[in-house]
Amino acid sequence: MSALEKLIWNVLGYTAMPLIFLIGFIGVSVFTCLVLMWMDKNKG
């Protein structure tokens, strides 16, 4: 593997984990907001 390839894999490895956490957090937040809005609409 060349130095460039090693660099690319390092960058991908280090950005993948926070990205997964961030996308998961955003997904859960949006889903929770939608469920709460839906429950509020059904109640009223």
PDBQT receptor file of N, H, CA, C and O in Angstrom, charges set to zero:
ATOM      1  N   MET A   1       0.841  -1.197   0.000  1.00  0.00    +0.000 N 
ATOM      2  CA  MET A   1       0.000   0.000   0.000  1.00  0.00    +0.000 C 
ATOM      3  C   MET A   1       0.877   1.249   0.000  1.00  0.00    +0.000 C 
ATOM      4  O   MET A   1       1.859   1.334   0.737  1.00  0.00    +0.000 OA
ATOM      5  N   SER A   2       0.512   2.199  -0.826  1.00  0.00    +0.000 N 
ATOM      6  H   SER A   2      -0.286   2.129  -1.425  1.00  0.00    +0.000 HD
ATOM      7  CA  SER A   2       1.276   3.444  -0.881  1.00  0.00    +0.000 C 
ATOM      8  C   SER A   2       0.899   4.337   0.299  1.00  0.00    +0.000 C 
ATOM      9  O   SER A   2      -0.070   4.077   1.012  1.00  0.00    +0.000 OA
ATOM     10  N   ALA A   3       1.678   5.382   0.484  1.00  0.00    +0.000 N 
ATOM     11  H   ALA A   3       2.466   5.593  -0.095  1.00  0.00    +0.000 HD
ATOM     12  CA  ALA A   3       1.424   6.309   1.589  1.00  0.00    +0.000 C 
ATOM     13  C   ALA A   3       0.069   6.990   1.419  1.00  0.00    +0.000 C 
ATOM     14  O   ALA A   3      -0.652   7.219   2.390  1.00  0.00    +0.000 OA
ATOM     15  N   LEU A   4      -0.265   7.310   0.167  1.00  0.00    +0.000 N 
ATOM     16  H   LEU A   4       0.321   7.124  -0.622  1.00  0.00    +0.000 HD
ATOM     17  CA  LEU A   4      -1.541   7.975  -0.097  1.00  0.00    +0.000 C 
ATOM     18  C   LEU A   4      -2.712   7.071   0.281  1.00  0.00    +0.000 C 
ATOM     19  O   LEU A   4      -3.681   7.515   0.897  1.00  0.00    +0.000 OA
ATOM     20  N   GLU A   5      -2.605   5.786  -0.100  1.00  0.00    +0.000 N 
ATOM     21  H   GLU A   5      -1.817   5.426  -0.600  1.00  0.00    +0.000 HD
ATOM     22  CA  GLU A   5      -3.669   4.838   0.239  1.00  0.00    +0.000 C 
ATOM     23  C   GLU A   5      -3.822   4.705   1.751  1.00  0.00    +0.000 C 
ATOM     24  O   GLU A   5      -4.934   4.657   2.278  1.00  0.00    +0.000 OA
ATOM     25  N   LYS A   6      -2.679   4.646   2.435  1.00  0.00    +0.000 N 
ATOM     26  H   LYS A   6      -1.776   4.685   2.007  1.00  0.00    +0.000 HD
ATOM     27  CA  LYS A   6      -2.700   4.530   3.893  1.00  0.00    +0.000 C 
ATOM     28  C   LYS A   6      -3.389   5.746   4.508  1.00  0.00    +0.000 C 
ATOM     29  O   LYS A   6      -4.190   5.618   5.435  1.00  0.00    +0.000 OA
ATOM     30  N   LEU A   7      -3.067   6.928   3.979  1.00  0.00    +0.000 N 
ATOM     31  H   LEU A   7      -2.417   7.032   3.226  1.00  0.00    +0.000 HD
ATOM     32  CA  LEU A   7      -3.663   8.173   4.466  1.00  0.00    +0.000 C 
ATOM     33  C   LEU A   7      -5.176   8.161   4.253  1.00  0.00    +0.000 C 
ATOM     34  O   LEU A   7      -5.943   8.518   5.147  1.00  0.00    +0.000 OA
ATOM     35  N   ILE A   8      -5.593   7.744   3.052  1.00  0.00    +0.000 N 
ATOM     36  H   ILE A   8      -4.969   7.454   2.326  1.00  0.00    +0.000 HD
ATOM     37  CA  ILE A   8      -7.025   7.709   2.740  1.00  0.00    +0.000 C 
ATOM     38  C   ILE A   8      -7.756   6.763   3.688  1.00  0.00    +0.000 C 
ATOM     39  O   ILE A   8      -8.820   7.105   4.204  1.00  0.00    +0.000 OA
ATOM     40  N   TRP A   9      -7.194   5.571   3.922  1.00  0.00    +0.000 N 
ATOM     41  H   TRP A   9      -6.330   5.293   3.502  1.00  0.00    +0.000 HD
ATOM     42  CA  TRP A   9      -7.851   4.616   4.814  1.00  0.00    +0.000 C 
ATOM     43  C   TRP A   9      -7.890   5.125   6.248  1.00  0.00    +0.000 C 
ATOM     44  O   TRP A   9      -8.869   4.898   6.960  1.00  0.00    +0.000 OA
ATOM     45  N   ASN A  10      -6.823   5.819   6.684  1.00  0.00    +0.000 N 
ATOM     46  H   ASN A  10      -6.028   6.004   6.106  1.00  0.00    +0.000 HD
ATOM     47  CA  ASN A  10      -6.818   6.395   8.027  1.00  0.00    +0.000 C 
ATOM     48  C   ASN A  10      -7.922   7.435   8.173  1.00  0.00    +0.000 C 
ATOM     49  O   ASN A  10      -8.663   7.433   9.157  1.00  0.00    +0.000 OA
ATOM     50  N   VAL A  11      -8.026   8.327   7.179  1.00  0.00    +0.000 N 
ATOM     51  H   VAL A  11      -7.424   8.328   6.381  1.00  0.00    +0.000 HD
ATOM     52  CA  VAL A  11      -9.059   9.369   7.222  1.00  0.00    +0.000 C 
ATOM     53  C   VAL A  11     -10.444   8.733   7.241  1.00  0.00    +0.000 C 
ATOM     54  O   VAL A  11     -11.304   9.134   8.025  1.00  0.00    +0.000 OA
ATOM     55  N   LEU A  12     -10.660   7.738   6.375  1.00  0.00    +0.000 N 
ATOM     56  H   LEU A  12      -9.961   7.412   5.738  1.00  0.00    +0.000 HD
ATOM     57  CA  LEU A  12     -11.956   7.056   6.336  1.00  0.00    +0.000 C 
ATOM     58  C   LEU A  12     -12.261   6.388   7.670  1.00  0.00    +0.000 C 
ATOM     59  O   LEU A  12     -13.383   6.467   8.169  1.00  0.00    +0.000 OA
ATOM     60  N   GLY A  13     -11.260   5.732   8.243  1.00  0.00    +0.000 N 
ATOM     61  H   GLY A  13     -10.348   5.668   7.838  1.00  0.00    +0.000 HD
ATOM     62  CA  GLY A  13     -11.450   5.043   9.515  1.00  0.00    +0.000 C 
ATOM     63  C   GLY A  13     -11.797   5.998  10.641  1.00  0.00    +0.000 C 
ATOM     64  O   GLY A  13     -12.660   5.704  11.468  1.00  0.00    +0.000 OA
ATOM     65  N   TYR A  14     -11.122   7.148  10.676  1.00  0.00    +0.000 N 
ATOM     66  H   TYR A  14     -10.421   7.387  10.004  1.00  0.00    +0.000 HD
ATOM     67  CA  TYR A  14     -11.348   8.090  11.768  1.00  0.00    +0.000 C 
ATOM     68  C   TYR A  14     -12.633   8.894  11.599  1.00  0.00    +0.000 C 
ATOM     69  O   TYR A  14     -13.199   9.356  12.589  1.00  0.00    +0.000 OA
ATOM     70  N   THR A  15     -13.107   9.072  10.361  1.00  0.00    +0.000 N 
ATOM     71  H   THR A  15     -12.647   8.697   9.556  1.00  0.00    +0.000 HD
ATOM     72  CA  THR A  15     -14.344   9.833  10.170  1.00  0.00    +0.000 C 
ATOM     73  C   THR A  15     -15.574   8.940  10.206  1.00  0.00    +0.000 C 
ATOM     74  O   THR A  15     -16.679   9.428  10.442  1.00  0.00    +0.000 OA
ATOM     75  N   ALA A  16     -15.405   7.631   9.976  1.00  0.00    +0.000 N 
ATOM     76  H   ALA A  16     -14.507   7.235   9.785  1.00  0.00    +0.000 HD
ATOM     77  CA  ALA A  16     -16.566   6.740   9.914  1.00  0.00    +0.000 C 
ATOM     78  C   ALA A  16     -17.289   6.676  11.256  1.00  0.00    +0.000 C 
ATOM     79  O   ALA A  16     -18.514   6.780  11.305  1.00  0.00    +0.000 OA
ATOM     80  N   MET A  17     -16.541   6.508  12.340  1.00  0.00    +0.000 N 
ATOM     81  H   MET A  17     -15.546   6.424  12.301  1.00  0.00    +0.000 HD
ATOM     82  CA  MET A  17     -17.157   6.295  13.647  1.00  0.00    +0.000 C 
ATOM     83  C   MET A  17     -17.994   7.501  14.092  1.00  0.00    +0.000 C 
ATOM     84  O   MET A  17     -19.172   7.328  14.404  1.00  0.00    +0.000 OA
ATOM     85  N   PRO A  18     -17.431   8.716  14.133  1.00  0.00    +0.000 N 
ATOM     86  CA  PRO A  18     -18.251   9.874  14.515  1.00  0.00    +0.000 C 
ATOM     87  C   PRO A  18     -19.442  10.082  13.585  1.00  0.00    +0.000 C 
ATOM     88  O   PRO A  18     -20.521  10.474  14.029  1.00  0.00    +0.000 OA
ATOM     89  N   LEU A  19     -19.242   9.817  12.286  1.00  0.00    +0.000 N 
ATOM     90  H   LEU A  19     -18.366   9.498  11.926  1.00  0.00    +0.000 HD
ATOM     91  CA  LEU A  19     -20.342   9.970  11.331  1.00  0.00    +0.000 C 
ATOM     92  C   LEU A  19     -21.480   9.022  11.661  1.00  0.00    +0.000 C 
ATOM     93  O   LEU A  19     -22.647   9.413  11.624  1.00  0.00    +0.000 OA
ATOM     94  N   ILE A  20     -21.147   7.765  11.986  1.00  0.00    +0.000 N 
ATOM     95  H   ILE A  20     -20.199   7.447  12.015  1.00  0.00    +0.000 HD
ATOM     96  CA  ILE A  20     -22.176   6.783  12.326  1.00  0.00    +0.000 C 
ATOM     97  C   ILE A  20     -22.938   7.243  13.568  1.00  0.00    +0.000 C 
ATOM     98  O   ILE A  20     -24.167   7.175  13.608  1.00  0.00    +0.000 OA
ATOM     99  N   PHE A  21     -22.197   7.716  14.592  1.00  0.00    +0.000 N 
ATOM    100  H   PHE A  21     -21.199   7.771  14.559  1.00  0.00    +0.000 HD
ATOM    101  CA  PHE A  21     -22.854   8.205  15.802  1.00  0.00    +0.000 C 
ATOM    102  C   PHE A  21     -23.761   9.388  15.492  1.00  0.00    +0.000 C 
ATOM    103  O   PHE A  21     -24.896   9.456  15.964  1.00  0.00    +0.000 OA
ATOM    104  N   LEU A  22     -23.243  10.329  14.686  1.00  0.00    +0.000 N 
ATOM    105  H   LEU A  22     -22.321  10.274  14.303  1.00  0.00    +0.000 HD
ATOM    106  CA  LEU A  22     -23.984  11.544  14.352  1.00  0.00    +0.000 C 
ATOM    107  C   LEU A  22     -25.256  11.215  13.580  1.00  0.00    +0.000 C 
ATOM    108  O   LEU A  22     -26.331  11.720  13.904  1.00  0.00    +0.000 OA
ATOM    109  N   ILE A  23     -25.132  10.364  12.553  1.00  0.00    +0.000 N 
ATOM    110  H   ILE A  23     -24.258   9.954  12.291  1.00  0.00    +0.000 HD
ATOM    111  CA  ILE A  23     -26.293   9.999  11.743  1.00  0.00    +0.000 C 
ATOM    112  C   ILE A  23     -27.314   9.249  12.594  1.00  0.00    +0.000 C 
ATOM    113  O   ILE A  23     -28.518   9.472  12.464  1.00  0.00    +0.000 OA
ATOM    114  N   GLY A  24     -26.835   8.364  13.461  1.00  0.00    +0.000 N 
ATOM    115  H   GLY A  24     -25.857   8.183  13.567  1.00  0.00    +0.000 HD
ATOM    116  CA  GLY A  24     -27.736   7.639  14.355  1.00  0.00    +0.000 C 
ATOM    117  C   GLY A  24     -28.466   8.586  15.292  1.00  0.00    +0.000 C 
ATOM    118  O   GLY A  24     -29.673   8.458  15.496  1.00  0.00    +0.000 OA
ATOM    119  N   PHE A  25     -27.730   9.543  15.866  1.00  0.00    +0.000 N 
ATOM    120  H   PHE A  25     -26.749   9.647  15.700  1.00  0.00    +0.000 HD
ATOM    121  CA  PHE A  25     -28.331  10.503  16.789  1.00  0.00    +0.000 C 
ATOM    122  C   PHE A  25     -29.382  11.355  16.084  1.00  0.00    +0.000 C 
ATOM    123  O   PHE A  25     -30.475  11.560  16.613  1.00  0.00    +0.000 OA
ATOM    124  N   ILE A  26     -29.052  11.852  14.885  1.00  0.00    +0.000 N 
ATOM    125  H   ILE A  26     -28.164  11.685  14.455  1.00  0.00    +0.000 HD
ATOM    126  CA  ILE A  26     -29.994  12.672  14.119  1.00  0.00    +0.000 C 
ATOM    127  C   ILE A  26     -31.228  11.855  13.755  1.00  0.00    +0.000 C 
ATOM    128  O   ILE A  26     -32.355  12.342  13.849  1.00  0.00    +0.000 OA
ATOM    129  N   GLY A  27     -31.007  10.603  13.337  1.00  0.00    +0.000 N 
ATOM    130  H   GLY A  27     -30.092  10.207  13.261  1.00  0.00    +0.000 HD
ATOM    131  CA  GLY A  27     -32.129   9.733  12.984  1.00  0.00    +0.000 C 
ATOM    132  C   GLY A  27     -33.065   9.509  14.153  1.00  0.00    +0.000 C 
ATOM    133  O   GLY A  27     -34.284   9.597  14.006  1.00  0.00    +0.000 OA
ATOM    134  N   VAL A  28     -32.498   9.219  15.319  1.00  0.00    +0.000 N 
ATOM    135  H   VAL A  28     -31.507   9.147  15.438  1.00  0.00    +0.000 HD
ATOM    136  CA  VAL A  28     -33.320   8.982  16.508  1.00  0.00    +0.000 C 
ATOM    137  C   VAL A  28     -34.066  10.256  16.894  1.00  0.00    +0.000 C 
ATOM    138  O   VAL A  28     -35.237  10.193  17.267  1.00  0.00    +0.000 OA
ATOM    139  N   SER A  29     -33.402  11.414  16.810  1.00  0.00    +0.000 N 
ATOM    140  H   SER A  29     -32.450  11.465  16.507  1.00  0.00    +0.000 HD
ATOM    141  CA  SER A  29     -34.043  12.687  17.156  1.00  0.00    +0.000 C 
ATOM    142  C   SER A  29     -35.231  12.963  16.247  1.00  0.00    +0.000 C 
ATOM    143  O   SER A  29     -36.315  13.299  16.724  1.00  0.00    +0.000 OA
ATOM    144  N   VAL A  30     -35.033  12.824  14.941  1.00  0.00    +0.000 N 
ATOM    145  H   VAL A  30     -34.152  12.551  14.554  1.00  0.00    +0.000 HD
ATOM    146  CA  VAL A  30     -36.102  13.082  13.977  1.00  0.00    +0.000 C 
ATOM    147  C   VAL A  30     -37.259  12.114  14.214  1.00  0.00    +0.000 C 
ATOM    148  O   VAL A  30     -38.421  12.519  14.227  1.00  0.00    +0.000 OA
ATOM    149  N   PHE A  31     -36.934  10.834  14.402  1.00  0.00    +0.000 N 
ATOM    150  H   PHE A  31     -35.990  10.506  14.392  1.00  0.00    +0.000 HD
ATOM    151  CA  PHE A  31     -37.964   9.823  14.634  1.00  0.00    +0.000 C 
ATOM    152  C   PHE A  31     -38.766  10.142  15.895  1.00  0.00    +0.000 C 
ATOM    153  O   PHE A  31     -39.993  10.044  15.895  1.00  0.00    +0.000 OA
ATOM    154  N   THR A  32     -38.068  10.526  16.972  1.00  0.00    +0.000 N 
ATOM    155  H   THR A  32     -37.071  10.606  16.972  1.00  0.00    +0.000 HD
ATOM    156  CA  THR A  32     -38.741  10.851  18.231  1.00  0.00    +0.000 C 
ATOM    157  C   THR A  32     -39.659  12.056  18.062  1.00  0.00    +0.000 C 
ATOM    158  O   THR A  32     -40.788  12.051  18.552  1.00  0.00    +0.000 OA
ATOM    159  N   CYS A  33     -39.178  13.094  17.367  1.00  0.00    +0.000 N 
ATOM    160  H   CYS A  33     -38.261  13.099  16.969  1.00  0.00    +0.000 HD
ATOM    161  CA  CYS A  33     -40.001  14.285  17.131  1.00  0.00    +0.000 C 
ATOM    162  C   CYS A  33     -41.251  13.926  16.337  1.00  0.00    +0.000 C 
ATOM    163  O   CYS A  33     -42.346  14.383  16.664  1.00  0.00    +0.000 OA
ATOM    164  N   LEU A  34     -41.094  13.106  15.292  1.00  0.00    +0.000 N 
ATOM    165  H   LEU A  34     -40.205  12.734  15.027  1.00  0.00    +0.000 HD
ATOM    166  CA  LEU A  34     -42.246  12.705  14.485  1.00  0.00    +0.000 C 
ATOM    167  C   LEU A  34     -43.256  11.927  15.321  1.00  0.00    +0.000 C 
ATOM    168  O   LEU A  34     -44.460  12.165  15.220  1.00  0.00    +0.000 OA
ATOM    169  N   VAL A  35     -42.775  11.000  16.146  1.00  0.00    +0.000 N 
ATOM    170  H   VAL A  35     -41.797  10.807  16.229  1.00  0.00    +0.000 HD
ATOM    171  CA  VAL A  35     -43.676  10.202  16.987  1.00  0.00    +0.000 C 
ATOM    172  C   VAL A  35     -44.406  11.102  17.974  1.00  0.00    +0.000 C 
ATOM    173  O   VAL A  35     -45.611  10.950  18.177  1.00  0.00    +0.000 OA
ATOM    174  N   LEU A  36     -43.686  12.040  18.590  1.00  0.00    +0.000 N 
ATOM    175  H   LEU A  36     -42.707  12.163  18.425  1.00  0.00    +0.000 HD
ATOM    176  CA  LEU A  36     -44.319  12.936  19.563  1.00  0.00    +0.000 C 
ATOM    177  C   LEU A  36     -45.362  13.825  18.893  1.00  0.00    +0.000 C 
ATOM    178  O   LEU A  36     -46.443  14.036  19.443  1.00  0.00    +0.000 OA
ATOM    179  N   MET A  37     -45.044  14.349  17.706  1.00  0.00    +0.000 N 
ATOM    180  H   MET A  37     -44.166  14.178  17.259  1.00  0.00    +0.000 HD
ATOM    181  CA  MET A  37     -46.007  15.177  16.979  1.00  0.00    +0.000 C 
ATOM    182  C   MET A  37     -47.242  14.362  16.606  1.00  0.00    +0.000 C 
ATOM    183  O   MET A  37     -48.370  14.844  16.712  1.00  0.00    +0.000 OA
ATOM    184  N   TRP A  38     -47.020  13.120  16.168  1.00  0.00    +0.000 N 
ATOM    185  H   TRP A  38     -46.104  12.728  16.082  1.00  0.00    +0.000 HD
ATOM    186  CA  TRP A  38     -48.121  12.239  15.777  1.00  0.00    +0.000 C 
ATOM    187  C   TRP A  38     -49.013  11.928  16.981  1.00  0.00    +0.000 C 
ATOM    188  O   TRP A  38     -50.239  11.937  16.868  1.00  0.00    +0.000 OA
ATOM    189  N   MET A  39     -48.388  11.652  18.144  1.00  0.00    +0.000 N 
ATOM    190  H   MET A  39     -47.392  11.645  18.235  1.00  0.00    +0.000 HD
ATOM    191  CA  MET A  39     -49.158  11.361  19.351  1.00  0.00    +0.000 C 
ATOM    192  C   MET A  39     -49.964  12.587  19.782  1.00  0.00    +0.000 C 
ATOM    193  O   MET A  39     -51.116  12.466  20.199  1.00  0.00    +0.000 OA
ATOM    194  N   ASP A  40     -49.348  13.769  19.677  1.00  0.00    +0.000 N 
ATOM    195  H   ASP A  40     -48.412  13.867  19.338  1.00  0.00    +0.000 HD
ATOM    196  CA  ASP A  40     -50.018  15.010  20.058  1.00  0.00    +0.000 C 
ATOM    197  C   ASP A  40     -51.219  15.261  19.149  1.00  0.00    +0.000 C 
ATOM    198  O   ASP A  40     -52.269  15.704  19.614  1.00  0.00    +0.000 OA
ATOM    199  N   LYS A  41     -51.066  14.976  17.846  1.00  0.00    +0.000 N 
ATOM    200  H   LYS A  41     -50.213  14.616  17.468  1.00  0.00    +0.000 HD
ATOM    201  CA  LYS A  41     -52.150  15.186  16.890  1.00  0.00    +0.000 C 
ATOM    202  C   LYS A  41     -53.307  14.219  17.186  1.00  0.00    +0.000 C 
ATOM    203  O   LYS A  41     -54.476  14.593  17.096  1.00  0.00    +0.000 OA
ATOM    204  N   ASN A  42     -52.968  12.985  17.538  1.00  0.00    +0.000 N 
ATOM    205  H   ASN A  42     -52.018  12.681  17.611  1.00  0.00    +0.000 HD
ATOM    206  CA  ASN A  42     -54.001  11.990  17.823  1.00  0.00    +0.000 C 
ATOM    207  C   ASN A  42     -54.757  12.324  19.106  1.00  0.00    +0.000 C 
ATOM    208  O   ASN A  42     -55.942  12.016  19.231  1.00  0.00    +0.000 OA
ATOM    209  N   LYS A  43     -54.067  12.958  20.061  1.00  0.00    +0.000 N 
ATOM    210  H   LYS A  43     -53.104  13.209  19.959  1.00  0.00    +0.000 HD
ATOM    211  CA  LYS A  43     -54.681  13.282  21.342  1.00  0.00    +0.000 C 
ATOM    212  C   LYS A  43     -55.676  14.432  21.183  1.00  0.00    +0.000 C 
ATOM    213  O   LYS A  43     -56.752  14.430  21.781  1.00  0.00    +0.000 OA
ATOM    214  N   GLY A  44     -55.289  15.421  20.358  1.00  0.00    +0.000 N 
ATOM    215  H   GLY A  44     -54.415  15.423  19.873  1.00  0.00    +0.000 HD
ATOM    216  CA  GLY A  44     -56.075  16.641  20.240  1.00  0.00    +0.000 C 
ATOM    217  C   GLY A  44     -57.180  16.580  19.315  1.00  0.00    +0.000 C 
ATOM    218  O   GLY A  44     -57.901  17.564  19.149  1.00  0.00    +0.000 OA
TER     219      GLY A  44
